[in-house]
Amino acid sequence: MKSVEEVTAEVLQKIRPSLIESERLMRLANELLKTVRDLSNNYEGILDARLEGSVAKGTWIRGREEIDVFVQFSKDVDKDSLEKTILEIGNGVIKKFGGKTEVRYAEHPYVEGIISGVRVNIVACYKVECGMWLSAVDRTPYHTEYIKSKLTEALADEIRLMKSFMLGCGVYGAEIRIGGFSGYLAELLTINYGNFYNALKAASNWRPPIYVDIEGHYTDKREALEAFGRPHILVIDPVDKKRNVAAAITDTKLSEFILASKLFLDSPSEKFFYIPERTNGRIMMTEIRRALRGRCILGLRLKVQQKPPDVLWGEIKHTLKGICRALEYEGFKTFRYDAWSEGNMCIMLFELQELNLPTCYVHHGPPTYLANALEFVKKHSTAQDTVAGPWISGLRLYVLKSRAKTSVKDIIRMRLARGDVSVSAGLMEAVKHAKICKSNDELARLASKNISFRKFLFEFLEARPSFLTKHDQ
């Protein structure tokens, strides 16, 4: 078995950009920056433009180059004018370089494009003093300067290892869909612990609540945790003591990172640093059908409107939980759930213990010594859906009831029709008109028509984080 040092040295050879690649990327970045500044001269209220993100810091990974140009506006510019101007500048710049533009959304809309194979983002922010934020992205220039002040060439490589490890383990990305670690957080953790190995060694021994405060903004852990409502992981932003950089991390992604750290230190391997090739390659439909055999999967296929990804995924995740609660209330045992979305289609999946409930179920009543015991007896003795009882067992009353509907498809359709499911308002109509699939053949047909959904379905059925996949062991 290779040592950690041997593995990380081999990985670095693959993920560290060469001098030629770095020079080529910086040349493009500086040309873009100059063009943005030139075009910005045509607008009032723009104070500066600067490179941000991993390119500005020198912490990017080969093959994942992304250039972020931030246009800094005066705080006197209103939000509508800022958004209109950045769209005009972004579209103009990217088209000038021969790229195709697409509007993306964070707190403000921004323009994204691909130029010479490199993803480019033209983003607006306000130029404000530290702590006087008018929007979330106003911190970014301060983040860049803070990381650059701590960096050495060796530490930049350690950060690359951390980002690659998080990517390979499926915990990288702070967007709601993923709920993982941001690039900035990966940088801070590496800086805090000194290098990649020390950070993983610490993470392998983490027990929530985890606390990191590089600049010592708080006197102790208790004070900080109380200020933030005792989250499971709290990483104080060095440039903003009121911000938890780790706020986006779900308990699942936190746990996955801790376990991946333990496994890597126990058995170092390059597999932890790369997205498994198996799920990037072609997944045969025979494998999908084999994995579906004997499983009880409920699928909801709905049409969704185009909206910012974080908005859509916030609605999807809220709706998944609401449907799960409704299923559990009706008596279905839900093992797990997840969703896939592409374009205007979303498919929600729920793995259940069964797709059809028994025709009868036991309804628990109150203890006989309580005042409402008599009311329970009167209500259920003559009820049409009472099959047997009420009877007494121990201290409590019970009654056997019949179900009008037993199929999960019929039950969920009934509850949706009467609005008896906690669904995000933005998805209410879409869910009401959703196509409900409870046949594995239906899911297989959908997978046969869409490679992206096929990959998602395979991973859902396999039910393992990427660093635990069978084919990589």
C-alpha positions in Angstrom: 0.0 0.0 0.0 1.3 3.5 -0.9 1.9 6.1 1.8 0.0 9.3 2.0 3.1 11.2 0.8 3.4 8.9 -2.3 -0.3 9.2 -3.2 -0.4 13.0 -2.8 2.8 13.5 -4.8 1.2 11.5 -7.7 -2.0 13.3 -7.4 -0.3 16.7 -7.5 1.4 15.8 -10.7 -2.0 15.5 -12.3 -3.9 18.4 -10.7 -1.2 21.1 -10.6 -1.3 23.3 -13.7 2.0 23.5 -15.6 3.8 26.8 -16.1 2.6 27.0 -19.7 -1.0 26.3 -18.6 -0.8 28.9 -15.9 0.7 31.6 -18.2 -2.0 30.9 -20.9 -4.8 31.1 -18.3 -3.4 34.3 -16.8 -3.0 35.9 -20.2 -6.7 35.2 -21.0 -7.7 36.4 -17.5 -5.8 39.7 -17.9 -7.2 40.3 -21.4 -10.7 39.8 -20.1 -10.1 42.1 -17.1 -8.7 44.8 -19.5 -11.8 44.5 -21.7 -14.1 44.7 -18.8 -12.4 47.8 -17.5 -12.5 49.4 -21.0 -16.2 48.7 -21.4 -16.9 49.9 -17.8 -15.7 53.4 -18.7 -19.0 53.8 -20.6 -21.0 53.5 -17.4 -21.3 55.7 -14.3 -20.9 54.3 -10.9 -18.3 51.7 -11.6 -15.2 52.1 -9.5 -13.0 49.1 -10.5 -12.9 45.6 -11.9 -10.7 42.8 -10.5 -9.9 39.1 -10.8 -11.3 37.0 -8.0 -11.7 33.3 -7.2 -9.1 30.5 -7.5 -7.4 32.0 -10.5 -6.7 35.3 -8.7 -5.4 33.2 -5.7 -3.5 30.7 -7.7 -5.3 27.7 -6.2 -7.2 26.3 -9.2 -7.0 22.6 -10.3 -6.0 21.6 -13.8 -9.0 20.9 -15.9 -11.3 23.1 -13.7 -10.1 26.5 -14.7 -12.6 29.3 -14.0 -12.1 33.0 -14.4 -14.1 35.3 -12.2 -14.1 39.0 -13.0 -15.9 41.2 -10.4 -17.1 44.6 -11.4 -17.1 46.9 -8.3 -19.9 49.5 -8.2 -20.3 52.5 -6.0 -22.7 52.0 -3.1 -24.8 54.8 -4.5 -25.8 52.7 -7.5 -29.2 51.1 -7.0 -29.7 47.4 -7.4 -31.7 47.6 -10.6 -29.1 49.7 -12.3 -26.3 47.4 -11.1 -28.1 44.3 -12.5 -28.9 46.0 -15.8 -25.3 47.2 -16.3 -23.6 43.9 -15.4 -25.7 42.0 -17.9 -24.8 44.5 -20.6 -21.1 44.4 -19.7 -21.0 40.6 -19.3 -22.7 39.9 -22.5 -20.6 42.4 -24.4 -17.3 41.1 -23.1 -18.0 37.4 -23.5 -19.4 37.8 -27.0 -16.3 39.9 -28.0 -14.2 36.9 -27.1 -16.4 34.6 -29.1 -18.2 33.0 -26.2 -21.8 32.1 -25.8 -23.4 33.8 -22.8 -25.8 32.6 -20.2 -27.4 34.5 -17.4 -26.9 32.9 -14.0 -28.3 33.9 -10.6 -26.8 34.2 -7.1 -27.9 37.2 -5.0 -27.6 39.2 -8.3 -27.8 37.9 -11.8 -24.4 37.5 -13.5 -23.1 36.4 -16.9 -21.4 33.2 -17.6 -19.7 32.0 -20.8 -17.1 29.5 -22.1 -14.1 31.1 -23.8 -11.3 28.9 -25.2 -12.6 26.0 -23.0 -12.5 28.1 -19.8 -15.6 29.0 -17.8 -15.8 32.8 -17.3 -18.1 34.7 -14.9 -18.7 38.4 -15.0 -20.1 39.4 -11.6 -21.2 42.6 -10.0 -20.6 43.7 -6.4 -20.4 46.9 -4.4 -17.1 48.3 -3.3 -17.6 48.8 0.4 -15.6 48.9 3.6 -15.1 45.6 5.4 -18.2 44.7 7.3 -20.4 47.3 5.5 -21.8 44.7 3.1 -24.7 45.6 0.8 -24.7 42.2 -0.9 -23.2 38.7 -0.1 -20.7 38.9 -2.9 -19.2 42.2 -1.5 -17.0 40.0 0.8 -15.3 38.2 -2.2 -12.5 40.8 -2.8 -11.7 40.6 0.9 -11.7 36.8 0.8 -9.3 36.9 -2.1 -6.9 39.3 -0.4 -7.0 37.3 2.9 -6.1 34.0 1.2 -3.4 35.6 -0.9 -1.9 37.0 2.3 -1.5 33.5 3.7 -0.4 31.7 0.6 2.9 30.2 -0.3 3.5 28.1 -3.4 3.6 25.0 -1.2 0.4 25.9 0.6 -1.3 26.5 -2.8 -0.6 22.9 -3.7 -2.0 21.7 -0.3 -5.2 23.6 -1.1 -5.3 21.9 -4.5 -5.1 18.5 -2.8 -7.9 19.5 -0.5 -10.2 20.7 -3.3 -9.5 17.6 -5.4 -10.2 15.4 -2.4 -13.5 17.1 -1.7 -14.4 16.8 -5.4 -13.6 13.2 -5.6 -15.5 12.4 -2.4 -18.6 14.3 -3.6 -18.6 16.9 -0.8 -17.4 19.9 -2.8 -19.9 22.7 -3.6 -21.8 25.0 -1.3 -24.9 25.3 -3.5 -28.2 24.0 -2.0 -28.3 21.1 -4.4 -25.1 19.7 -2.9 -24.8 21.3 0.6 -21.1 20.8 0.8 -17.8 22.7 1.2 -17.1 25.8 -0.8 -13.7 26.5 -2.3 -13.1 29.3 0.2 -13.8 26.9 3.0 -11.4 24.3 1.6 -8.8 27.0 1.5 -9.5 28.1 5.1 -9.4 24.6 6.5 -6.0 23.9 4.8 -4.6 27.2 6.1 -5.9 26.6 9.6 -4.4 23.1 9.9 -1.2 24.0 8.0 -1.5 21.4 5.1 -3.7 18.8 3.6 -2.6 15.9 5.7 -3.0 17.7 9.0 -6.5 18.9 7.9 -7.6 15.4 7.1 -6.1 14.1 10.3 -8.1 16.7 12.3 -11.3 16.0 10.3 -11.0 12.2 10.9 -11.2 13.0 14.6 -13.9 15.7 14.4 -16.9 15.4 16.7 -19.7 18.0 16.3 -19.8 20.8 17.2 -16.6 21.6 15.2 -15.2 25.0 15.7 -12.6 26.9 13.6 -11.7 30.6 14.2 -8.4 31.3 12.5 -8.3 35.0 13.5 -9.6 34.5 17.0 -12.7 36.7 16.6 -14.3 35.0 19.7 -12.9 34.5 23.1 -13.9 30.8 23.2 -15.9 28.1 21.5 -18.9 28.4 23.8 -19.3 32.1 23.1 -19.1 31.5 19.3 -21.5 28.5 19.3 -24.1 30.4 21.3 -23.8 33.4 18.9 -24.6 31.1 15.9 -27.2 28.9 17.4 -24.9 25.9 18.0 -24.4 24.6 14.5 -22.7 21.2 14.0 -19.8 23.0 12.2 -18.8 26.6 12.7 -16.0 28.2 10.8 -15.8 31.9 11.5 -15.1 34.0 8.4 -11.7 35.8 9.0 -13.1 38.9 7.3 -16.6 38.9 8.9 -17.0 37.6 12.4 -20.8 37.4 12.0 -20.6 34.9 9.2 -20.3 31.1 9.4 -18.4 30.0 6.2 -19.7 26.4 6.8 -23.4 27.4 7.1 -24.3 25.6 3.8 -22.9 22.2 4.9 -25.5 19.6 5.6 -25.0 17.0 8.3 -24.8 14.4 5.5 -21.9 16.1 3.7 -20.1 16.8 7.0 -20.4 13.1 7.9 -19.2 12.0 4.5 -16.1 14.2 4.7 -15.3 12.8 8.2 -15.7 9.2 7.0 -13.8 9.8 3.8 -10.9 11.3 5.8 -10.8 8.2 8.1 -10.8 5.9 5.1 -8.1 7.8 3.2 -5.8 7.9 6.1 -6.4 4.2 6.7 -5.9 3.2 3.1 -4.4 6.0 1.0 -5.4 5.9 -2.6 -5.7 8.1 -5.6 -9.4 7.1 -6.0 -10.4 9.6 -3.3 -9.2 12.6 -5.5 -11.2 12.0 -8.7 -14.9 11.6 -9.5 -15.3 7.9 -10.2 -14.9 7.1 -13.8 -17.5 4.4 -13.5 -20.4 6.8 -13.1 -18.9 9.1 -15.8 -18.8 6.3 -18.3 -21.7 4.5 -19.9 -24.1 2.8 -17.5 -25.8 -0.1 -19.2 -29.6 -0.4 -18.9 -29.1 -4.0 -17.9 -27.4 -2.7 -14.7 -30.3 -0.3 -14.1 -32.9 -3.0 -14.4 -30.9 -5.4 -12.2 -30.6 -2.8 -9.5 -34.3 -2.0 -9.7 -35.3 -5.7 -9.3 -37.2 -6.2 -6.0 -37.0 -2.5 -5.0 -40.0 -0.4 -4.2 -39.4 3.0 -5.8 -42.0 5.8 -6.1 -41.2 8.4 -8.7 -42.8 11.8 -9.3 -42.0 13.4 -12.7 -42.9 17.1 -12.8 -42.3 20.1 -15.1 -40.6 23.0 -13.4 -40.1 26.6 -14.4 -36.6 27.9 -15.1 -35.3 29.8 -12.1 -32.1 30.3 -10.2 -30.7 26.8 -9.2 -30.5 27.6 -5.4 -34.2 28.8 -5.5 -35.3 25.7 -7.4 -33.3 23.3 -5.2 -34.6 25.0 -2.1 -38.1 24.3 -3.3 -37.3 20.7 -4.3 -35.7 19.8 -1.0 -38.6 21.3 1.0 -41.1 19.4 -1.2 -39.2 16.1 -0.8 -39.4 16.4 3.0 -43.1 17.3 2.8 -44.0 14.3 0.6 -41.9 12.0 2.9 -43.8 13.2 5.9 -47.1 12.6 4.2 -46.0 9.0 3.2 -44.9 8.3 6.7 -48.2 9.6 8.2 -50.1 7.3 5.9 -48.1 4.3 7.1 -45.4 3.9 4.4 -41.9 3.3 5.6 -39.6 5.6 3.6 -35.9 4.5 3.5 -34.5 7.4 1.6 -35.3 10.1 -1.1 -33.6 12.3 -3.6 -34.3 14.3 -6.7 -32.8 15.0 -10.1 -33.4 18.0 -12.3 -32.4 19.1 -15.8 -33.9 21.8 -17.9 -37.6 22.0 -17.1 -37.9 18.4 -15.8 -37.5 17.2 -12.2 -37.9 13.6 -11.0 -38.3 12.9 -7.3 -37.5 9.4 -6.0 -38.6 7.7 -2.8 -37.5 4.3 -1.8 -40.2 2.6 0.3 -40.6 -0.7 2.2 -43.7 -1.4 0.1 -45.8 0.2 -2.6 -49.1 -1.1 -1.2 -50.3 -1.0 2.4 -52.4 -3.8 4.1 -56.1 -3.3 3.9 -56.4 -3.0 7.6 -54.3 -1.2 10.3 -54.4 -0.8 14.1 -55.4 2.6 15.4 -54.1 3.4 18.9 -56.5 5.0 21.2 -56.0 6.7 24.6 -55.6 5.0 28.0 -58.9 4.0 29.5 -58.3 6.3 32.5 -58.2 9.5 30.4 -61.3 11.6 29.9 -61.3 11.1 26.1 -61.5 7.3 26.3 -65.4 7.4 26.2 -65.3 9.7 23.2 -62.9 7.3 21.4 -65.3 4.3 22.1 -68.4 6.2 20.8 -66.6 7.5 17.7 -65.1 4.2 16.6 -67.7 1.7 17.7 -70.1 2.6 14.9 -67.7 4.0 12.3 -68.0 2.5 8.9 -64.3 1.9 8.5 -64.1 0.0 11.8 -63.3 -3.7 11.2 -62.9 -4.8 14.8 -62.9 -3.3 18.2 -62.5 -1.2 20.1 -60.6 -3.5 22.5 -58.4 -3.0 25.5 -54.8 -4.2 25.8 -53.0 -3.3 28.9 -54.0 0.3 29.8 -54.9 1.5 26.2 -57.7 1.2 23.7 -57.2 0.0 20.2 -59.4 -0.4 17.1 -58.8 -2.2 13.7 -59.6 0.1 10.8 -59.9 -0.5 7.0 -58.2 1.7 4.4 -60.1 3.1 1.5 -57.0 3.2 -0.6 -53.9 1.0 -0.3 -51.8 1.9 -3.3 -49.1 4.5 -2.8 -50.0 6.1 -6.1 -53.6 6.5 -5.2 -52.8 7.8 -1.7 -50.3 10.4 -2.7 -52.5 11.6 -5.5 -55.5 11.9 -3.1 -53.4 13.9 -0.6 -51.9 16.2 -3.3 -55.4 16.8 -4.8 -56.7 18.0 -1.4 -53.6 20.0 -0.6 -52.7 17.8 2.3 -48.9 17.7 1.6 -46.4 20.3 2.7 -45.1 21.4 -0.8 -43.1 24.5 -1.6 -45.4 27.2 -3.0 -43.2 27.5 -6.1 -43.8 23.9 -7.0 -47.4 23.5 -5.9 -49.0 23.4 -9.4 -46.1 21.3 -10.8 -46.5 18.7 -8.0 -50.3 18.6 -8.3 -49.9 17.7 -12.0 -46.9 15.4 -11.6 -46.8 12.1 -13.4 -46.6 9.4 -10.7 -44.5 6.4 -11.5 -44.5 3.3 -9.2 -43.5 0.8 -11.9 -39.8 0.1 -12.2 -40.3 -0.4 -15.9 -41.4 3.2 -16.1 -38.3 4.4 -14.3 -36.1 2.2 -16.6 -37.8 3.8 -19.6 -37.0 7.3 -18.4 -33.4 6.2 -17.7 -33.1 4.8 -21.2 -34.0 8.2 -22.7 -31.7 10.4 -20.6 -28.1 9.7 -19.8 -28.0 12.2 -17.0 -31.0 10.7 -15.2 -29.6 7.2 -15.8 -26.4 8.2 -14.0 -28.5 9.7 -11.1 -30.8 6.7 -10.9 -27.8 4.3 -10.8 -26.2 6.3 -8.0 -29.5 6.5 -6.1 -30.0 2.7 -6.4 -26.4 2.0 -5.5 -26.8 4.3 -2.4 -23.1 4.8 -1.7 -21.1 8.0 -1.5 -18.6 8.1 -4.4 -15.6 7.2 -2.2 -17.4 4.0 -1.2 -18.5 2.8 -4.6 -18.0 -0.9 -5.2 -16.2 -0.5 -8.5 -13.5 1.6 -6.9 -12.8 -0.7 -4.0 
